[in-house]
């Protein structure tokens, strides 16, 4: 393939509305490589991911031994291990694509974190630097795909620690935004206007109520719907306290029991709002004297990071890594 055709392929992939990306992750446990084949669309908080197939391929004993030796190995050993791991990572790509019945020719990108063999951050006193093995050119040669690799290095160059990188993906995929218009509509529900004593349950706020909300909502923004109904739950409780309890009684503490007490989002919202009224919020389990993985996540995360890279978008969170600025991560191997 000529230089011009390779560059046009890069541009073609960058313009696609949906990209098939295989994310690869090999961690500090040195037990194997996670491979997640995904369809990724959009970018930033509009990113959408569909996992097509996931596999963990265990390292052979000799590969594990080679990696451990690389932690303090000589230059020749590091050089050889870099290419050995490139072959291993390529095999992982081929295996997960085969399992998903996706021809390699239909694979747009491989996103390879690589195997970290040395990482020096500012706290260690030396030159901030990082080294991951797993030659991207080998992966590109064996799979025929574009490869994005070495995600940590640009963040380190920008003054960051090179990690953690996954928080950016958490933000893109899982940060729920409250729909204020829908929240106002929910808070106008007639049940909330009824004075106590009163009770309700699934008959009013059950399956039919939930299904009606989901049916009218954008299927790609259901995380926002989830954030909205969580906020609705918290605000309905606080409004009831303020309207029906506080005018008659001095309230200093609220103790939450039941399943809602295990919902961190709900509990944080209750604490945030009731703090304004000088009310302490605790779960029942916190009361003294009572006594009462996604394995694929990181591999998917690097697929999302590569998706940002191919669109020329920065994907580190300086607040998480300490970098001076947000930068585009990874190296692209054509």
Secondary structure, DSSP 8 states (H G I E B T S, - for coil): --HHHHHHHHHHHHH-SEEEEEEEEE-TT-SEEEEEEEEEES-GGG-EEEEEEEEEEE--HHHHHHHHHHTT--HHHHHHHHHHHHHHHHHHHHHHHHHTT--GGG--EEEEEEEEEEEE-GGGSS--EEEEES-HHHHHHHH-SEEEE-HHHHHHHTTS-S---HHHHHHHHH-----HHHHHHHHT-GGGGS-SS----HHHHSHHHHHHHHHHS-GGGHHHHHHHHHHHHHHHHHHHIIIIITTTS---EEEE-SGGGG-HHHHHHHHHHHHTTT-EEEEGGGSTT----GGGHHHHHHHHHHHHHHTT-----HHHH--SS-----EEE-
